Amino acid sequence: MKFNKAYSDLINKLPPSLVNEAWKCLLSRKKSPMTEEKASTINPIVELFLRHEVNRYQKKLKHQRKSWPLDNLSNIYNNETSTKISINMVNQESQTQDTVPICEHVEEISCRVKKKLDSSSLQLLEFNEKTFDPFIQEITKQLEERVNANNKLRSEIDQQKLKLQKAEKLLASLKFQSIHPISEGNPSQDVHLKDRLLL
């Protein structure tokens, strides 16, 4: 089995030897090797790995182009033996670089990304604590002050209700006295009215 056709644009940018090496590397990784079926499907890990390989290969080509001065190029092309030697040297160099386990780079990149993500999340938590802790403390303080003020108002309202009830009772007894004057001949009625006034 080989890579999925969806990755043909990436595969076409690599020489066949690198494609074969990438395939072998995906199947024989130290950490979580892939099965042939999984590697041949559309998979974000495979796509990331192939993109990494294409980038690496293109950087290597740019480096090789920069390392050959233009004056030396004409000498190399004029002399066939030197051309063969230089091509063989380039091939040997690329073969030794290609045999380095490529899959370790993907794991290294994943590890770096995870470390950066952990670091960023810790920085965000610290920032949130510095930014919002004073704000939350101020809100909590205001809330406690309002709760205390409300409790005080409730207590005052309850006291006023008691005073109002006493005043209503007193008013009712006074009203009763004005309607029914105290008779001089009935002392028990006088005592009863005096008790009402004291309430």
C-alpha positions in Angstrom: 0.0 0.0 0.0 1.1 3.6 -0.5 0.0 7.1 0.4 -3.5 8.3 -0.3 -4.1 10.0 -3.7 -5.2 13.1 -1.8 -1.6 13.7 -1.0 -0.4 13.4 -4.6 0.5 17.2 -4.8 2.8 16.8 -1.8 4.2 13.5 -3.0 5.0 14.9 -6.4 7.3 17.5 -4.8 9.5 14.7 -3.3 11.8 12.3 -5.1 10.7 8.7 -5.1 13.5 7.7 -2.6 12.2 10.2 -0.1 8.6 9.1 -0.6 9.6 5.5 0.1 11.7 6.6 3.1 8.7 8.6 4.5 6.4 5.6 4.1 8.8 3.3 5.9 9.3 5.9 8.6 5.6 6.2 9.3 5.2 2.5 9.6 8.2 2.0 11.8 8.1 4.9 14.2 9.3 4.4 17.7 6.3 6.0 19.3 2.9 4.9 18.0 3.8 3.4 14.6 1.0 3.5 12.0 -0.5 0.5 10.2 -0.4 0.5 6.4 -4.2 0.9 6.3 -4.1 4.0 8.6 -1.1 5.5 6.7 -2.8 5.1 3.4 -6.0 6.9 4.5 -6.5 10.6 4.8 -5.0 11.4 8.1 -3.8 14.8 9.6 -0.7 13.2 11.0 0.3 11.9 7.6 -0.4 15.2 5.9 1.6 17.1 8.6 4.5 14.6 8.1 4.5 14.9 4.3 4.3 18.8 4.5 7.3 18.7 6.9 9.2 16.4 4.5 8.5 18.7 1.5 9.6 21.8 3.5 12.8 20.0 4.5 13.5 18.9 1.0 12.9 22.3 -0.5 15.2 23.9 2.1 17.9 21.4 1.2 17.5 22.3 -2.5 17.8 26.0 -1.7 20.8 25.4 0.4 22.5 23.4 -2.4 21.7 26.1 -4.9 23.2 28.8 -2.7 26.3 26.7 -2.0 27.3 26.5 -5.7 28.9 29.7 -6.9 28.0 30.6 -10.6 31.7 30.7 -11.7 32.2 27.1 -10.5 29.0 25.9 -12.3 30.5 26.6 -15.7 33.6 24.7 -14.8 31.6 21.8 -13.6 29.4 21.5 -16.6 32.4 21.8 -19.0 34.2 18.9 -17.3 32.1 15.7 -17.4 34.1 13.9 -14.8 33.8 16.7 -12.3 30.0 16.7 -13.1 29.7 13.1 -12.3 31.7 13.5 -9.1 29.7 16.5 -7.9 26.4 14.7 -8.7 27.6 11.6 -6.8 28.7 13.7 -3.9 25.2 15.4 -3.8 23.5 12.0 -4.0 25.6 10.6 -1.2 24.9 13.6 0.9 21.2 13.5 0.3 21.1 9.7 0.9 22.8 10.1 4.3 20.4 12.9 5.3 17.5 10.8 4.0 18.4 7.8 6.1 18.2 9.9 9.3 14.9 8.9 11.0 12.5 11.4 9.7 9.7 10.5 12.0 11.6 11.8 15.1 11.1 15.3 13.6 7.3 15.0 13.8 7.5 13.8 17.4 9.9 16.7 18.2 7.5 19.2 16.6 4.6 17.7 18.5 6.6 17.9 21.8 7.5 21.6 21.1 3.9 22.5 20.3 2.7 20.8 23.4 5.3 22.6 25.6 4.4 25.9 24.0 0.7 25.3 24.5 1.3 24.4 28.2 3.4 27.5 28.6 0.8 29.7 26.9 -2.0 28.3 29.0 0.0 29.0 32.2 0.7 32.5 31.1 -3.0 33.1 30.4 -4.0 31.8 33.8 -1.5 34.0 35.5 -2.6 37.0 33.5 -6.3 36.3 34.3 -5.4 36.0 38.0 -3.5 39.3 38.0 -6.2 41.0 36.0 -9.4 39.7 37.4 -8.5 38.9 41.1 -8.7 42.5 42.2 -11.8 43.0 40.2 -13.5 39.9 41.8 -12.4 40.9 45.3 -13.9 44.4 44.8 -17.2 42.9 43.6 -17.2 40.5 46.5 -16.6 43.3 48.9 -19.4 45.4 47.4 -21.8 42.4 47.5 -21.0 41.8 51.2 -21.6 45.6 52.0 -25.0 45.4 50.2 -26.0 42.2 52.0 -25.1 43.9 55.4 -27.0 47.0 54.4 -30.0 44.9 53.4 -29.9 43.0 56.7 -29.8 46.3 58.6 -32.8 47.7 56.6 -34.7 44.5 57.3 -34.1 44.8 61.0 -35.2 48.4 61.0 -38.3 47.5 59.0 -39.2 44.7 61.5 -38.8 47.2 64.4 -41.0 49.8 62.6 -43.6 47.1 62.0 -43.6 46.3 65.7 -44.0 50.0 66.6 -46.8 50.3 64.0 -48.6 47.3 65.5 -48.3 48.8 69.0 -49.5 52.2 67.7 -52.5 50.5 65.9 -53.5 48.7 69.2 -53.2 52.0 71.1 -55.2 53.8 68.5 -57.9 51.1 68.6 -58.2 51.3 72.4 -58.4 55.1 72.3 -61.1 54.9 69.7 -62.9 52.3 71.8 -62.7 54.6 74.8 -64.0 57.6 72.9 -67.0 55.6 71.7 -67.7 53.9 75.1 -66.8 56.3 78.0 -65.7 54.7 81.2 -68.6 54.2 83.6 -68.0 55.2 87.2 -70.1 52.4 88.7 -68.3 49.5 87.0 -64.6 49.3 88.3 -64.0 45.9 86.5 -64.6 47.6 83.2 -62.0 50.3 84.2 -59.4 47.7 84.9 -60.1 46.0 81.6 -59.6 49.3 79.7 -56.4 50.1 81.5 -55.0 46.7 80.5 -55.8 47.5 76.9 -54.1 50.8 77.1 -50.9 49.2 78.4 -50.7 46.8 75.5 
